Amino acid sequence: MIVVIGGGPAGFFAAITARTFRPETPVILLEKYNDVLRKVVISGGGRCNVTHDCHDPRELAKRYPRGGRELISGFHRFGPSDVANWFDDHHVPIKIEADGRMFPESDSSASIVEALLVSAQKIGVEVRKRCGVVGVQFNRDEGNFSVELDTGRNLECQQLLIATGGQTSGDGFGGLGMAADLGHGIQDPVPSLFTFKIQDSLLHDLAGVAVQEVAVKAVVPGLPKKGLLETGPLLVTHWGLSGPAVLRLSAWGARAMAEADYRFQLRIDWCPNLTHNDLGNLLTNWADDNGRKQVAQSPELGLPRRMWLALLQKFGIDRETKWAQFGKKNLARLVEKLKTTELEVTGKALNKEEFVTCGGVRLAEVDFKTMESRLVPGLFFAGEVLDIDGITGGFNFQSCWTTGFLAGKGMGE
Ligand SMILES: Cc1cc2nc3c(=O)[nH]c(=O)nc-3n(C[C@H](O)[C@H](O)[C@H](O)COP(=O)(O)OP(=O)(O)OC[C@H]3O[C@@H](n4cnc5c(N)ncnc54)[C@H](O)[C@@H]3O)c2cc1C
């Protein structure tokens, strides 16, 4: 018998795959809550960003701050096009958006959930809800596992998959406790994909303002001096900054930022596509041609007007000054400030769109051909319980489908 702990995407995909390869073996999936696939339901704002249109395994691996290298061979065996084909075969056509993210054509996560539920039912996976696991033991002599349930009962099985997801809060007995009890090392779990708390006058009253492209650098103690750099859209929130550039920084710097207690310096370049010289020339020409206009009238820098005015105020520049009176010294200072605005991050806030766990079961102790433990024969892992996490864009589900497939096949063969 095969027991799968965790009714998330990794557990479901592994259970379905295991039955596909070994239809005669009973597969039982245990979920502690009343609902399965809860994160899939809310994912991608209810649309479920199932994967990403990136088909070169090495390129795909670069989207994973942790686990990318280990996943490369798995992506060759079950990559984004296999995911799209699988859902297509289960009556859920998948579309690609302009930025590469892939969603069900229905734009509804319900179709992904239904495909998994129907497939599991048809193939004979027994799903037991409200069935939490509170203990696991391995009997080395007999080569089997004893799984202790919160109902007070026990299950015996020859193969056990832990797919209990990420774990950063004290959410009861999770997969990390089980893995540790069975002898596995754990990378301490900390959050990834969070937004930055910043209390700076610049951002007052700007909540909701988005800037198309900035370069954001995080200078975090413990990271290389040159800092982490990401380019992309930026969004001002009620408590600080968010947007793709910030979320990517939070993923790459997750551990160092946690160690710095989320206190570090952020340096923003508001004009990443212009060098200091180019920006200087652009502003000089603008000042020459628009001498009578006020500084409040910004040149074409791609910044929303409210942000431009707030930046002038932060830099101590009177917005009513005419460009003709602005002077070379002020202009040089403005260039300097626009290329590097320093803000202090004082904490993190939850990104409601998507968040994951950095840390989990140590990857060196898992064989990535089958996802079987290198320490305990018959024990398998899949999904976010592993020390794997990706940036936003469908990469976190992709690692669940890939590791779920490998584990299911590993258990089934
Ligand atoms: C709001 C939000 C939106 C997201 N959107 C996207 C997106 O669009 N695209 C993307 O790629 N990623 C997205 N993610 C990330 C993605 O949802 C996760 O990476 C993914 O769900 C992990 O799957 P999993 O199967 O490993 O774990 P989970 O989905 O966390 O499932 C684990 C399951 O195990 C159960 N469990 C835990 N402990 C026990 C126990 N002791 N006994 C029995 N059962 C147990 C849990 O109740 C849970 O149901 C999003 C995350 C969030 C929070």
The ligand as an SDF file (V2000), in Angstrom:
LIG
                    3D

 53 58  0  0  0  0  0  0  0  0999 V2000
   -2.4000   32.8570   -2.0060 C   0  0  0  0  0  0  0  0  0  0  0  0
   -1.4660   31.9580   -2.7730 C   0  0  0  0  0  0  0  0  0  0  0  0
   -1.5200   31.9800   -4.1720 C   0  0  0  0  0  0  0  0  0  0  0  0
   -0.6260   31.1690   -4.9260 C   0  0  0  0  0  0  0  0  0  0  0  0
   -0.6820   31.2170   -6.2980 N   0  0  0  0  0  0  0  0  0  0  0  0
    0.1930   30.4670   -7.0190 C   0  0  0  0  0  0  0  0  0  0  0  0
    0.1430   30.4530   -8.4530 C   0  0  0  0  0  0  0  0  0  0  0  0
   -0.7340   31.0590   -9.0870 O   0  0  0  0  0  0  0  0  0  0  0  0
    1.0980   29.7340   -9.1170 N   0  0  0  0  0  0  0  0  0  0  0  0
    2.0610   28.9980   -8.4590 C   0  0  0  0  0  0  0  0  0  0  0  0
    2.8940   28.3590   -9.1250 O   0  0  0  0  0  0  0  0  0  0  0  0
    2.0820   28.9490   -7.0980 N   0  0  0  0  0  0  0  0  0  0  0  0
    1.1730   29.6400   -6.3700 C   0  0  0  0  0  0  0  0  0  0  0  0
    1.2180   29.5810   -4.9970 N   0  0  0  0  0  0  0  0  0  0  0  0
    2.1600   28.6380   -4.3480 C   0  0  0  0  0  0  0  0  0  0  0  0
    1.5270   27.2360   -4.3730 C   0  0  0  0  0  0  0  0  0  0  0  0
    0.1830   27.3210   -3.9650 O   0  0  0  0  0  0  0  0  0  0  0  0
    2.2780   26.2730   -3.4660 C   0  0  0  0  0  0  0  0  0  0  0  0
    3.6400   26.2790   -3.8080 O   0  0  0  0  0  0  0  0  0  0  0  0
    1.7000   24.8770   -3.6090 C   0  0  0  0  0  0  0  0  0  0  0  0
    0.3460   24.8330   -3.2270 O   0  0  0  0  0  0  0  0  0  0  0  0
    2.4790   23.8370   -2.7890 C   0  0  0  0  0  0  0  0  0  0  0  0
    1.8470   22.6010   -3.0000 O   0  0  0  0  0  0  0  0  0  0  0  0
    2.0400   21.3720   -2.0170 P   0  0  0  0  0  0  0  0  0  0  0  0
    1.1820   20.2670   -2.5400 O   0  0  0  0  0  0  0  0  0  0  0  0
    3.4830   21.1210   -1.8060 O   0  0  0  0  0  0  0  0  0  0  0  0
    1.4800   21.8830   -0.6070 O   0  0  0  0  0  0  0  0  0  0  0  0
    0.0420   22.5250   -0.1890 P   0  0  0  0  0  0  0  0  0  0  0  0
   -0.6820   23.0790   -1.3580 O   0  0  0  0  0  0  0  0  0  0  0  0
    0.3750   23.4280    0.9250 O   0  0  0  0  0  0  0  0  0  0  0  0
   -0.7440   21.2560    0.3200 O   0  0  0  0  0  0  0  0  0  0  0  0
   -0.3200   20.5150    1.4640 C   0  0  0  0  0  0  0  0  0  0  0  0
   -1.5010   19.8520    2.1030 C   0  0  0  0  0  0  0  0  0  0  0  0
   -1.0550   19.0000    3.1490 O   0  0  0  0  0  0  0  0  0  0  0  0
   -1.9730   19.0920    4.2290 C   0  0  0  0  0  0  0  0  0  0  0  0
   -1.2940   18.6810    5.4800 N   0  0  0  0  0  0  0  0  0  0  0  0
   -0.3150   19.3450    6.1450 C   0  0  0  0  0  0  0  0  0  0  0  0
    0.0370   18.6630    7.2560 N   0  0  0  0  0  0  0  0  0  0  0  0
   -0.7150   17.5460    7.2820 C   0  0  0  0  0  0  0  0  0  0  0  0
   -0.8300   16.4530    8.1900 C   0  0  0  0  0  0  0  0  0  0  0  0
   -0.0750   16.3850    9.3010 N   0  0  0  0  0  0  0  0  0  0  0  0
   -1.7220   15.4730    7.9080 N   0  0  0  0  0  0  0  0  0  0  0  0
   -2.4890   15.5200    6.7850 C   0  0  0  0  0  0  0  0  0  0  0  0
   -2.4380   16.5480    5.9040 N   0  0  0  0  0  0  0  0  0  0  0  0
   -1.5730   17.5460    6.1480 C   0  0  0  0  0  0  0  0  0  0  0  0
   -2.3690   20.5590    4.2300 C   0  0  0  0  0  0  0  0  0  0  0  0
   -3.5870   20.7500    4.9220 O   0  0  0  0  0  0  0  0  0  0  0  0
   -2.4730   20.8430    2.7240 C   0  0  0  0  0  0  0  0  0  0  0  0
   -3.7720   20.6130    2.2350 O   0  0  0  0  0  0  0  0  0  0  0  0
    0.3250   30.3460   -4.2400 C   0  0  0  0  0  0  0  0  0  0  0  0
    0.3600   30.3370   -2.8410 C   0  0  0  0  0  0  0  0  0  0  0  0
   -0.5260   31.1190   -2.1100 C   0  0  0  0  0  0  0  0  0  0  0  0
   -0.4640   31.0740   -0.6110 C   0  0  0  0  0  0  0  0  0  0  0  0
  1  2  1  0
  2  3  1  0
  2 52  2  0
  3  4  2  0
  4  5  1  0
  4 50  1  0
  5  6  2  0
  6  7  1  0
  6 13  1  0
  7  8  2  0
  7  9  1  0
  9 10  1  0
 10 11  2  0
 10 12  1  0
 12 13  2  0
 13 14  1  0
 14 15  1  0
 14 50  1  0
 15 16  1  0
 16 17  1  0
 16 18  1  0
 18 19  1  0
 18 20  1  0
 20 21  1  0
 20 22  1  0
 22 23  1  0
 23 24  1  0
 24 25  2  0
 24 26  1  0
 24 27  1  0
 27 28  1  0
 28 29  2  0
 28 30  1  0
 28 31  1  0
 31 32  1  0
 32 33  1  0
 33 34  1  0
 33 48  1  0
 34 35  1  0
 35 36  1  0
 35 46  1  0
 36 37  1  0
 36 45  1  0
 37 38  2  0
 38 39  1  0
 39 40  1  0
 39 45  2  0
 40 41  1  0
 40 42  2  0
 42 43  1  0
 43 44  2  0
 44 45  1  0
 46 47  1  0
 46 48  1  0
 48 49  1  0
 50 51  2  0
 51 52  1  0
 52 53  1  0
M  END
$$$$
